[in-house]
Amino acid sequence: MRIRAARPDDIPALQELIAKSVRELSRGFYTEAEAESGLRYVFGVDSQLIADQSYFLIEDDEGLAAAGGWSRRRQLFGGDQMKDAEDPLLDPATEAARIRAFFVAPHAARRGLARRLYEECAAAARSAGFSRLELVATMPGIPLYRALGFELDEEDSVALPDGVALPVARMHRTIAMP
């Protein structure tokens, strides 16, 4: 398995991965209604990450096994369906880079792929001058991010257009310097 930058032609496979990951790996964390509403309004491909070449994927013999990225832009979470304006750049001297859109295929869960993606993202963010990271985690993502050294800032929920409140958590950490 290898990590590579996602390309625009990966978007259909990424959309399929995201749907499978949310529907299967969110069980026990989200209700079916929360998962489906999240897929409709929040979880999806952010094409700006692909254009910035900061969204990575890992393939295995079964296809797309995991995806995740980082961003030097203001958007903290969500796919293209959440955007309606330009996504300005962050200042690495004063702001934290974003960890964004980590999804693992159910068949590849618990194999360390998200950790490998995180290490790639943290190294790239550090190279771009960032010393801090922040993210908005899904409930199933909190254990992973805690294991990666992130600290919980607050648990909250995102009010979605269909009336569903999607539980999430805001987290942060510093980037270890080499």
Rosetta silent file (secondary structure, phi, psi, omega in degrees, C-alpha in Angstrom):
SEQUENCE: MRIRAARPDDIPALQELIAKSVRELSRGFYTEAEAESGLRYVFGVDSQLIADQSYFLIEDDEGLAAAGGWSRRRQLFGGDQMKDAEDPLLDPATEAARIRAFFVAPHAARRGLARRLYEECAAAARSAGFSRLELVATMPGIPLYRALGFELDEEDSVALPDGVALPVARMHRTIAMP
SCORE:     score description
SCORE:     0.000 S_00000001
   1 L     0.000  142.608  179.124    0.000    0.000    0.000 S_00000001
   2 E  -136.204  154.654  175.996    1.171    3.477   -0.785 S_00000001
   3 E   -95.549  137.437  174.276    0.033    7.000   -0.075 S_00000001
   4 E  -145.647  160.160  176.378   -0.521    9.361   -2.978 S_00000001
   5 E   -69.566  138.894  176.677   -2.202   12.691   -3.566 S_00000001
   6 L   -70.763  149.788  178.538   -5.822   12.426   -4.652 S_00000001
   7 L  -119.729  160.924  178.493   -6.700   13.545   -8.176 S_00000001
   8 H   -54.366  -34.238 -179.538   -9.985   14.866   -9.588 S_00000001
   9 H   -73.247   -5.703  174.754  -10.626   11.501  -11.281 S_00000001
  10 H   -83.985  -11.066 -172.092  -10.600    9.878   -7.795 S_00000001
  11 H   -55.774  -46.019  178.820  -13.731   11.783   -6.725 S_00000001
  12 H   -59.056  -42.564  178.255  -16.285    9.041   -7.570 S_00000001
  13 H   -66.672  -36.796  177.386  -14.269    6.441   -5.626 S_00000001
  14 H   -65.065  -41.303  178.161  -13.815    8.896   -2.750 S_00000001
  15 H   -62.169  -39.509  177.699  -17.562    9.536   -2.599 S_00000001
  16 H   -66.214  -44.613  177.770  -18.166    5.793   -2.428 S_00000001
  17 H   -58.851  -47.425 -178.274  -15.520    5.368    0.289 S_00000001
  18 H   -59.136  -46.749 -179.297  -17.013    8.205    2.360 S_00000001
  19 H   -62.238  -45.291  179.099  -20.533    6.744    2.179 S_00000001
  20 H   -64.116  -44.161 -178.872  -19.384    3.246    3.160 S_00000001
  21 H   -60.741  -49.604 -178.380  -17.177    4.552    5.951 S_00000001
  22 H   -63.658  -47.794 -176.103  -19.898    6.738    7.454 S_00000001
  23 H   -65.894  -36.482 -175.892  -22.657    4.141    7.162 S_00000001
  24 H   -95.475  -43.226 -174.308  -20.655    1.255    8.580 S_00000001
  25 H   -85.292   -8.079  177.227  -18.036    2.709   10.928 S_00000001
  26 L   -91.499   -7.296  178.874  -20.401    5.229   12.538 S_00000001
  27 E   -57.814  134.066 -178.191  -22.735    2.555   13.882 S_00000001
  28 L    89.891  -14.749  177.323  -22.933    2.866   17.639 S_00000001
  29 L  -109.335  -39.982  179.301  -21.772    6.496   17.467 S_00000001
  30 E  -125.137  149.369  171.615  -24.483    8.010   15.263 S_00000001
  31 L   -71.390  165.965  177.196  -28.061    7.041   14.606 S_00000001
  32 H   -60.757  -39.163  179.689  -28.925    6.087   11.042 S_00000001
  33 H   -63.886  -41.451  178.283  -30.694    9.455   10.669 S_00000001
  34 H   -64.929  -43.878  179.925  -27.570   11.338   11.854 S_00000001
  35 H   -62.431  -46.098 -178.203  -25.303    9.367    9.513 S_00000001
  36 H   -67.798  -40.080  176.959  -27.552    9.891    6.485 S_00000001
  37 H   -65.372  -40.746  176.662  -28.060   13.589    7.226 S_00000001
  38 H   -59.544  -41.172  178.227  -24.297   13.965    7.704 S_00000001
  39 H   -64.528  -37.528 -177.566  -23.723   12.367    4.305 S_00000001
  40 H   -72.291  -40.856 -169.983  -26.207   14.695    2.678 S_00000001
  41 H  -110.734  -19.311 -172.578  -25.048   17.955    4.247 S_00000001
  42 L  -125.440  -60.189 -171.958  -21.530   17.550    5.690 S_00000001
  43 L   -75.248  122.413  178.987  -19.465   14.489    4.769 S_00000001
  44 L   177.176  178.514  179.971  -18.120   14.583    1.252 S_00000001
  45 L   -72.825  133.349  170.612  -15.220   15.429   -0.981 S_00000001
  46 L  -102.440  102.488 -174.737  -13.733   18.900   -0.619 S_00000001
  47 H   -65.306  -19.615  176.705  -12.403   19.489   -4.115 S_00000001
  48 H   -66.107  -36.779  177.435  -10.254   22.398   -2.863 S_00000001
  49 H   -62.139  -39.583  178.566   -8.129   19.893   -0.898 S_00000001
  50 H   -66.960  -44.219  178.916   -7.587   17.933   -4.097 S_00000001
  51 H   -62.323  -35.443  179.024   -6.708   21.094   -6.029 S_00000001
  52 L   -79.263   -4.915 -176.907   -4.263   22.070   -3.270 S_00000001
  53 L    57.424   39.199  178.453   -2.741   18.557   -3.424 S_00000001
  54 L  -119.517   16.714  175.918   -3.235   18.185    0.321 S_00000001
  55 E  -117.768  125.172 -172.108   -5.708   15.283    0.227 S_00000001
  56 E  -116.790  156.898  175.873   -4.157   11.833    0.248 S_00000001
  57 E  -139.637  159.216  176.553   -5.364    8.317   -0.280 S_00000001
  58 E  -124.915  130.163  177.677   -4.193    4.794    0.288 S_00000001
  59 E  -109.963  149.185  172.078   -5.144    1.964   -2.044 S_00000001
  60 E  -130.341 -168.779 -177.278   -4.988   -1.765   -1.391 S_00000001
  61 L   -62.197  -21.481 -179.753   -5.924   -4.848   -3.422 S_00000001
  62 L   -94.013   -1.436 -179.709   -9.622   -4.062   -2.899 S_00000001
  63 E   116.776 -141.464 -177.684   -9.339   -0.465   -4.075 S_00000001
  64 E   -72.756  119.938 -175.769   -9.502    2.705   -2.060 S_00000001
  65 E  -101.901  -30.960 -178.644   -8.712    1.844    1.577 S_00000001
  66 E  -164.347  155.492  176.745   -8.435    5.264    3.256 S_00000001
  67 E  -148.983  149.092  176.947   -8.332    8.986    2.566 S_00000001
  68 E  -176.985  159.709 -177.338   -7.532   12.067    4.583 S_00000001
  69 E  -153.226 -174.562  176.382   -5.914   15.428    4.294 S_00000001
  70 E  -136.118  163.804 -178.435   -4.814   18.687    5.745 S_00000001
  71 E  -144.234  146.264  172.997   -5.511   22.234    4.734 S_00000001
  72 L  -101.686   18.535 -177.911   -3.937   25.645    4.849 S_00000001
  73 E  -112.731  162.881 -173.356   -7.399   27.130    4.295 S_00000001
  74 L   -65.220  -35.969 -177.451  -10.019   28.503    6.681 S_00000001
  75 L   -53.310  127.808 -175.360  -12.692   25.804    6.122 S_00000001
  76 L   -93.427  -30.643  179.706  -12.585   23.569    9.199 S_00000001
  77 L  -163.071  166.978  174.502  -14.721   20.652    8.022 S_00000001
  78 L    98.554  153.382  179.225  -17.215   19.479    5.430 S_00000001
  79 L   -87.364 -171.661 -178.917  -17.302   18.688    1.753 S_00000001
  80 H   -55.576  -31.350 -177.548  -18.156   20.829   -1.240 S_00000001
  81 H   -65.794  -13.508  178.569  -21.842   20.690   -0.295 S_00000001
  82 H   -95.605   -7.571 -173.540  -21.063   22.904    2.750 S_00000001
  83 L   -97.570  142.221  173.103  -19.249   25.630    0.811 S_00000001
  84 L  -143.208   10.785  179.680  -20.744   28.718   -0.685 S_00000001
  85 L  -148.559  172.610  176.841  -17.811   31.135   -0.660 S_00000001
  86 L   -63.208  151.515 -177.681  -14.099   31.328   -1.308 S_00000001
  87 L  -111.885   92.428 -173.099  -11.914   29.476    1.196 S_00000001
  88 L   -68.340  158.455  179.201   -9.099   31.892    2.162 S_00000001
  89 E   -74.743  149.952  175.998   -5.596   30.860    3.181 S_00000001
  90 L   -90.630  159.734  175.362   -4.493   30.701    6.822 S_00000001
  91 L   -97.447  110.435 -177.597   -1.421   32.429    8.254 S_00000001
  92 L   -60.014  -22.429 -179.372    0.946   29.693    9.531 S_00000001
  93 L   -73.804  -26.227 -174.461    2.536   32.166   11.970 S_00000001
  94 L  -127.288  -10.858 -174.835   -0.713   32.767   13.847 S_00000001
  95 L  -125.536  161.070  179.940   -3.229   30.087   12.828 S_00000001
  96 L   -93.485  139.553  171.384   -3.508   26.306   12.950 S_00000001
  97 E   -67.857  159.798 -178.613   -3.593   24.102    9.874 S_00000001
  98 E  -103.989  138.446  166.854   -6.667   21.911    9.530 S_00000001
  99 E   -96.371  129.911 -167.224   -6.798   18.129    9.561 S_00000001
 100 E  -135.325  141.309  161.874   -9.640   17.261    7.206 S_00000001
 101 E    52.104   56.883  175.489  -11.911   14.513    5.943 S_00000001
 102 E   -87.928  125.401  178.271  -10.401   11.273    7.216 S_00000001
 103 E  -140.606  139.009  179.774  -12.350    8.211    6.072 S_00000001
 104 E  -123.688  137.558  175.816  -11.390    4.535    6.142 S_00000001
 105 L   -65.402  140.083 -179.817  -13.022    1.720    4.191 S_00000001
 106 H   -52.908  -37.616 -178.870  -14.697   -0.755    6.557 S_00000001
 107 H   -68.614  -17.176 -176.109  -12.545   -3.612    5.220 S_00000001
 108 H  -109.735    6.470 -177.375   -9.397   -1.634    6.082 S_00000001
 109 L   -64.701  148.491  175.229  -10.378   -0.355    9.534 S_00000001
 110 L    65.511   32.432  178.307   -8.002   -0.762   12.470 S_00000001
 111 L  -117.177   10.851  177.571   -4.913   -1.319   10.317 S_00000001
 112 L    83.117    9.663 -176.687   -3.106    1.945   11.057 S_00000001
 113 H   -70.140  -40.101  178.353   -3.993    3.628    7.759 S_00000001
 114 H   -63.736  -37.926  177.228   -5.458    6.759    9.345 S_00000001
 115 H   -62.951  -42.133  178.340   -2.299    7.102   11.443 S_00000001
 116 H   -62.883  -42.138  177.507   -0.163    6.862    8.268 S_00000001
 117 H   -63.794  -42.701  178.852   -2.296    9.521    6.601 S_00000001
 118 H   -59.143  -46.262 -179.164   -2.036   11.740    9.671 S_00000001
 119 H   -59.228  -40.645  176.776    1.762   11.463    9.703 S_00000001
 120 H   -62.393  -45.224 -178.654    1.859   12.502    6.025 S_00000001
 121 H   -66.158  -45.008 -179.356   -0.444   15.448    6.713 S_00000001
 122 H   -63.044  -40.787  178.859    1.406   16.624    9.833 S_00000001
 123 H   -64.400  -41.388  179.348    4.742   16.512    8.009 S_00000001
 124 H   -66.977  -41.894  178.627    3.323   18.511    5.085 S_00000001
 125 H   -64.487  -41.330  177.636    1.736   21.091    7.400 S_00000001
 126 H   -61.552  -43.483  178.762    4.999   21.420    9.335 S_00000001
 127 H   -62.855  -28.125  179.152    6.893   21.911    6.045 S_00000001
 128 L   -85.098    3.483  175.190    4.427   24.679    5.156 S_00000001
 129 L    98.650    2.740 -179.742    5.334   26.498    8.385 S_00000001
 130 L   -84.098  143.985  177.058    2.468   25.474   10.677 S_00000001
 131 L  -115.677   -6.240  179.864    3.155   24.555   14.298 S_00000001
 132 E  -134.972  153.923  176.782   -0.428   23.716   15.316 S_00000001
 133 E  -127.732  148.046  170.577   -3.268   21.597   13.986 S_00000001
 134 E  -142.266  161.858 -178.153   -6.986   21.692   14.641 S_00000001
 135 E  -159.842  164.909  167.843   -9.965   19.702   13.466 S_00000001
 136 E  -113.299  115.997 -175.861  -13.605   18.944   13.963 S_00000001
 137 E   -95.171  145.271  166.574  -13.922   15.241   14.725 S_00000001
 138 E   -75.722  164.360  179.393  -16.848   12.965   14.221 S_00000001
 139 H   -59.210  -43.487  177.952  -17.774   10.869   17.242 S_00000001
 140 H   -69.222  -17.397 -179.987  -16.095    7.727   15.814 S_00000001
 141 H   -83.325  -19.177 -175.438  -12.982    9.796   15.066 S_00000001
 142 H   -56.729  -47.128  179.545  -12.404   11.035   18.627 S_00000001
 143 H   -59.164  -40.126  177.149  -10.553    7.889   19.835 S_00000001
 144 H   -60.415  -51.694 -175.116   -8.199    8.046   16.834 S_00000001
 145 H   -66.067  -35.054  174.371   -7.419   11.714   17.290 S_00000001
 146 H   -62.530  -42.486  179.059   -6.858   11.302   21.026 S_00000001
 147 H   -64.259  -25.137  178.300   -4.417    8.473   20.250 S_00000001
 148 L   -87.781    3.560  175.920   -2.649   10.863   17.858 S_00000001
 149 L    95.787    8.001  177.731   -2.165   13.403   20.636 S_00000001
 150 L   -77.863  146.269  176.828   -5.092   15.739   19.986 S_00000001
 151 E  -108.031  143.565  179.895   -6.785   17.378   22.947 S_00000001
 152 E   -78.036  125.974  174.309  -10.526   17.933   23.156 S_00000001
 153 E   -91.026  -49.835  179.560  -11.560   21.600   23.137 S_00000001
 154 E  -164.916  148.026  169.695  -15.322   21.139   23.141 S_00000001
 155 E   -96.222  142.306 -174.955  -18.092   18.791   22.110 S_00000001
 156 E  -150.982 -170.880  171.304  -20.807   20.421   20.070 S_00000001
 157 E  -143.955  152.400  177.827  -23.286   19.647   17.337 S_00000001
 158 E  -102.315  122.240  178.366  -23.828   20.953   13.847 S_00000001
 159 E   -78.793  117.662 -177.363  -27.422   21.934   13.113 S_00000001
 160 L   -97.257  157.093 -174.431  -28.274   20.512    9.693 S_00000001
 161 L   -58.164  -23.606 -179.723  -30.971   21.840    7.322 S_00000001
 162 L   -89.940    8.009  178.155  -33.254   18.838    7.925 S_00000001
 163 L    93.654   -6.037  178.516  -33.366   19.477   11.676 S_00000001
 164 L   -77.091  138.292  173.740  -30.790   16.844   12.638 S_00000001
 165 E  -104.589  113.814 -176.408  -28.136   17.889   15.155 S_00000001
 166 E   -93.600  112.994  179.593  -24.900   16.083   14.278 S_00000001
 167 E   -66.474  135.736  178.286  -22.603   15.619   17.303 S_00000001
 168 E  -144.939  172.981  177.033  -18.962   16.606   16.686 S_00000001
 169 E  -140.108  135.998  175.778  -15.914   17.643   18.717 S_00000001
 170 E   -92.112  133.091 -175.191  -13.368   20.379   18.157 S_00000001
 171 E  -138.542  161.059  179.340   -9.788   19.256   18.898 S_00000001
 172 E  -149.888  165.710  170.991   -6.227   20.601   18.597 S_00000001
 173 E  -165.775  161.363  172.328   -2.554   19.708   19.021 S_00000001
 174 E   -87.854  159.408  177.815    0.878   21.081   18.332 S_00000001
 175 L   -96.426  127.049  177.479    3.008   19.566   15.585 S_00000001
 176 L   -65.053  132.300  177.980    6.173   17.899   16.814 S_00000001
 177 L   -84.989  147.714 -177.112    9.220   19.520   15.258 S_00000001
 178 L   -66.078    0.000    0.000   11.864   17.244   13.706 S_00000001
